[in-house]
């Protein structure tokens, strides 16, 4: 088994690197890269048939502890949700959560910092559930960020574990989870949805207002001019996005975007496209740039000489390449939008059918289409994306995209993953990348 590893994740803009450098040597999942260019997985060598002497008595081999007694077998129902972090993945069994992959900050919720899934016999019944306390069965949503995960409970409370942005990790040592894990202070409000990114998290409160928290060092810019480098708890007042209400958020590495109920997207934080964006000015770091002054990104198509407005129904952003799913089922990317925020067409992906979901990482970008197929690319600018080979006879009902890997929830309620596997995030008991989706054994 591989020792625990600490990772320092650096965030880069597209302008600072040639696009070719974004392709990772290990094949990504539906968010990370061109699967066609991935190396072929070497065959597994056959076991030797030569007789061997019985092994000499020895001490039991070392194993990765979980900071508690060995887990008792738990009968779990079908997997109902998946979410992917930077280099880890989580699955919800109707509210009971298992996570695997990288664990540098305790993001797997096991009371240690040992990775899980990079060695044999670490998943299935050997992988404990995340201990979220007595009301763990009341979890209705889970969201994974780079090194932080959050769970939303039926009563509207939120608990987060892992790095937790503010320098006080939870889950990396025994006794930090369960009843000892305090909920996020939302100021007495109830959360309806949660969103977690590389450096910040957001909660949609009472279905209308957006509160966010995280680390200011990478440009959190919550709309309240928080100085760079200052850690932030959830802000007292909701983020002022101007007229309308936020329906979702997509926290990224250096900035944040909200999907607004008028079919537009508003973004704030430092410049988010290249070193010299020519259009939308940064918002949220100085007074007078939020609220009604927040520029909204809108799409339109030119059809037979007329402008046809399009509504954005979903948006995904982790680094500097955003993806949008429009009301006509098309997937678009936008780069350097004009100052007014109106995007004529955008960079349109060529897909065989209407898309129903999207996901954007750093070197993995994916779309789920309405027949259950999945298409991915290493860059939002890559077109067309490549079809992912799912397990025979299976279709996808949902997708989750991490930094450089992706997973699909399949129609039989199993999970299959592909892409980078440097921390065991594909759940195969090794660290070999995969170009095709492989089923994760979680029960």
N, C-alpha and C positions, 0 to 999 in steps of 0.2 A: 504494500500500500504506500502511496506517496505521502510524504509529510505535509503538514499544513503549510500553506504558502500565503504570504501577504502580497497583495498586488497593489501597485500604484497605477491608477488609471489616468492617463493623460488625455485631454480632449483637444482636438485639433480642428481647425476650420478647413473646408474644402480648398480654400484659396491658398492655404499654406502647404498643401501637398498636391502633387499630381494625382489625378484620379486613379491611375494604375496602382498607386501605393495603398489604396483602400482595400484592394482585393487581398484576402488573407490566404495563406498557403493551405489552411485547412478548410474544407468545404463548408460553407455557411448554411444556415437554415433559411426559411422563407424571408429572412430580412437581411441576410448577410451577403449573398454573393451569387455569382453565376455558377450554378451547380454543375454545368456542363464541363467547366474547366477544372473541377476538383479531381484530385488524384484518386485512383481506384484503391479500394481497401484491399490490402494483401490477404491471401487466404490464411485461414487458421491452420497451423501445422498439426498433423495427426499425432496422437500419442504413440510413443514407442511400444512395440509389441514384445520387446526383449524382456525376459524375466529380470526382476530386480530383488535385491535382498530386502527383507523387512526393515523399516526404519528403526533406528536406535531410539530408545525413549528420550524424550526431550521435554523442555518446558513448553507450555501452550504458546502458539505464535501470538505476537502482539496484535491487538485490534484497536480500532478507533473507538474510544470511549464516548459516551454521551453525557458525562457528568452526573449520571444517576444510575440506578439499578437497571439491569437489562430489561428492555421493553416486553410487556406481555402481548401475546397475539391479540389483535383487534380485528373483528369482522367489520369490514368497510363496505359501504354501498358503492354505487357507480360514481365515477368521476364526473363532476358537474361543471368544473371551471378549471382553466389553466392560466398561468401568467408567467412571464419570463423576465428575469432580471438581467444584470450585466452578464454574469457567467453562471447563473443558477436558474432553476426552474421550480415552480410550485404547482401543486394540484390540490383542488378542494374536492373532498368526498362529501358533498352536501353540507359543507361547513367545517369539516375536520381536514386539517391541512398537513401535507407532507411536502418538504422541499429537499432538493439535492443539487449538487454541483459545488461551486466555490463557497467558502465559509469563512473568509478572512476576518469578518467582523461579527460572526454569529448570526448571519442572515438566514441560516437554515433552522435556527431556533432549537438547537440541540444541547446548549450549554457548553459547547466547545468551539474551537475554530478549525476543526478537521473537516476537510472536504468529504463529501459522500457521493458515490457513483463513479469515482475514478479507480476503484479497486473492486475485486470480486466480492460477492455476498454482502454488499452494503445496502441494498435496497430491499424491496418486498417487506416481509415481516420484520427484517432487521432494521428498517428505517422507522424511527418513532414519529408519532404525530407531534406537531408544534403544540406546546402546552400554553394555551391562552386562558386558562382558568376554568371555573365551573360553567361559565356560559359559552364555552367554546363551540358547542353545537348550534349556537345562535348566530354564527358568522354567516353573513349573506353576501360578502364580496371580499376578495383579496387582490391586492395589487403589489407587484414586485418592481423595485427600482434597482439601481446599480448594486448597492449593498444594503438596502433597507427594504423591508416589506411591511405592509400595513393591512390590517383586517378591519372590516366594517361589520358591526354587530346590529342585530335587529332593533335594538333600542336607540340606534343612531350614534353610538359611541365608536371610537376608533382607537385601536392599539397598534403600535409599530415596534418592530424589533430589528436587530442588526446594527448598522452604524448609526442610524437615526439622525444623521446630518449634524447634530449639535455637539458631537464629541463625547457622548455618554452612551456607548453601545449597550445593547441588551440582548442576551442570548448567547454570548461568547463565554460564559462561565455559569456554573450551577447556581440556582437560587434567584435568577433574574427574571424568569418568566412566570407563568401561572398567575397566582394572586398577587405576586410582587410586581407585575408589569402594569404600570399605571396607564390609564387612557390619555390620549392627547387632549389638552385643554382647548376646547372649541368655544369657550365663552358661554356655556349653557345652551348652545345650539345643537341640533341634531343633523348628522351627516346623512345624505342620501346616496352619494357616490364618492369614491376615493380614486386618486390618481397619483402615482409615484414615479419620479424620474431619477436621473443620476444624482442630482444635488438638491432636490426639493420635492415636496409632496403637497397635494391640494385636496380639499374636501368641498363638495357641493352641499351647502347647508340648506336644509328645508326645501331643497329643490330649486333654489333661486340664486343664493349668494355664494361667492367663491372665497374661501380662505386658504392661504398657502403658508408653508413654513419650510425652512431649510437653511442652507449655508450661503451667506452673502459673498463669500470669497470668489465664487465663479460667476458673480453677476446675478444674484437672486432677483434684485430689483422688483420688489413686491408692489410697486406703485406708490410706495411711501418714502422713496429716496433713502433706503437703508444703505449705509456706507458699505463699500466693498470690504470684505473680511470680517464683518460683524455677523455673528450667528443670530438667527432669528427664530423665536417661538412663533406659533400661529398669531398673526396680527390681530389686533383688537377689532378693527373694522374690516368688512369685506373689501375685496379689490374692486375699485371703481372702474368698470369697463364701459360706462356710459349707458345710453338707452338700451333696453332689452335685458335679457338674463343669460347667464352662461348655462349651457347644457352639458359641457364637458371641458376638461383641461388636458393639456399634453405637456407636462413639465419636461424641459430639455436640460442639457448640460449647462448652458449659460443664459437661458432665457425661458420664457413661458408663453404659452398661447392658450386662449380660451375659444371654444366653439360657442358661438352666440346664436340665440334662437331666431335670428333673422336670416340665417344661412351664411353668415360671414365668420371670419376668424380674426381676432385681435391679438397681437403679440406685444410683449414688453420685455425690457431687459437691455443689455448692450447690443451693439450691431450683431446680427445673427447670420449674415451672409457675406463672407469674405471680409478682407481688411478695409475695403472702401466701398460700402454699399452706396448705390446711386439712387436712392428713392426714398423709402420709408425711413424716417429718422428714428433713433432709439427712443423708447418711451419708458416711463416709470422711474428713471433715475433723477429726474429734475421735476420741480413743480410745473403743473400746467400741461403735462404730456399724457395724462390718463383721462378717464371719463369721456366726455364728448370729444376730446382732442385725440383720443386713441384711434389711429388709423386702422381701418378694417379691410382685410383682404377679401375680395370678391372675385368670382370667376364669371366670365361670359364667353359665349361662342358667337362667332360671326356666321350667320346662316342666311343664305340668299340675300346678302346685302343688309341684313338687319342684325342688331345685337340681341342675343337671347341670354338673359341672366340665368345663372346656375346657382343652386344652393349647395353649400358644403354640408354634408351629413355626418362626416367623420374626418378627423385630422390626426396625424401621428408624426411626432418629431422627437428625436433624441439628440442628434448632433446638429448638423447644418443642412440637412437635406429633408425637407418636409414633404409628406405625402398627404393628399386630400382625396376623399371619396365623395363624388358629386351625386346629385339626385338622379342623374341618368345612368348610374352604375359604372361610370368611368373613373379611372384613377389618374390623377394629375399631380405633378410636382410643380412647385413655383420657385424661382430663383430671382433675386433682385427685382422685386415687383416695383412698378412705378410708384411715385410719391403718393398718388391718390389711392393706391391699393387695388386698382382694377386690373385683373390679369386676363389677357385675351387668350383663352384656350389653355395656356400653360403647357408643360411638357407632358403629353398624354401617353400613357402606357397602351400598348397593343395587346388586348386580351381577347380570348375567343368568346367570352360571355360576360354578363354583368357581374361586377364585383359586389360583394356583400360585406367585406371587412378588409382592413389594411393594417400593416404594422411597419414601423421604421426604426431601425437600429443605427449602428455606425457603419457596418459593412454587410448588413442583411436587411433587405426590404422585400415585403411580401404582400400578396393579395389573395384572398379567398374568393372564389367565384361561385355562382349560384348552383352549379352542379356538384359542389364539394371538392373541386380541384384547387390546387394551390400553385401559385407562380411566384418566383422570387428572383432577385437580382442583387448584385453587390453594391449598386448605387441607384439612387432614385432617377438618375439620368440615363440609366441603361434601358434600352428598349429594343426588342421585346424582352420581358423577363422569361425565365426558363421554368417549365413545368417541373414540379417536385414529384418524385416517384414515391407514392404512398404505399403502405402494405397492400398486398393483393386483395381486391374485392372491397376495399374500404374507401370511404369518402370522409372529408373533414367537415366538421360542424362549427369549428372555431379555430383561430390561430393565435399564437403568442410569439412575439419576436423579442429577442435579447440583443446584446451587443453584436454578436456574430453567430448566433444560433437561433433556431426557431423550433416550435413544436406545434402540433395539431391535435385537437381533441377530435377523435374519430367517431363515426356513427355507432360503434359498439361500446362507446364510453371508455375506450382505452386511449392512451397517449403515445404518439410517435414523434420523435425529434430528429433533427439533422443539423449539420453545420459544424462549427467549432466545438471541440470537446476537451479543451485543455484542462478543465477542472472537473470533468465528469458530468457536465451539465446535460449530456444526452442520456445518462443513466445506464450505460452499457458495461460498467465495471472496468473501463479502461479510459485512455485519453486519446484515442484515435478519432479523427474527424470522420464524418459520414457525408456522403453525397446523396444518399437516399434516406428516407424516413425509417427509423427503427423503433419498434415498440419498447416502451419502458415498463419493466416489471415492478409494479408498485404494491401489489396485494400479496 
